[in-house]
């Protein structure tokens, strides 16, 4: 299992909360409905801020 930093975990938690409220939007502006997409958005935001996020497995 991948180990994420505390900052990354907080970003994912925030993204999940926004998705459940119906406020989270993807890059194209559409509403996010899947948990997987919300997690990906949270990790992406954390990565941009320099948080420790493991590389995606290919």
Phi, psi and omega in degrees: 000139181288142180255120181255155178287166180298319180299317180296319179298321179294320180295319179294318179299318180295317180296319179296319179298316179296321180296318180294330177278348180084020182257347184281129180238148179277181181300327181278356178094359179277153180291135179275131181240341182263145179297320182300318180292323178295319178296317180298320179294316179299316180292323179296316178296320179295319180298321179297329180272002176090015179285159180284112180227118180299153180291151179292135178286137181266000000 
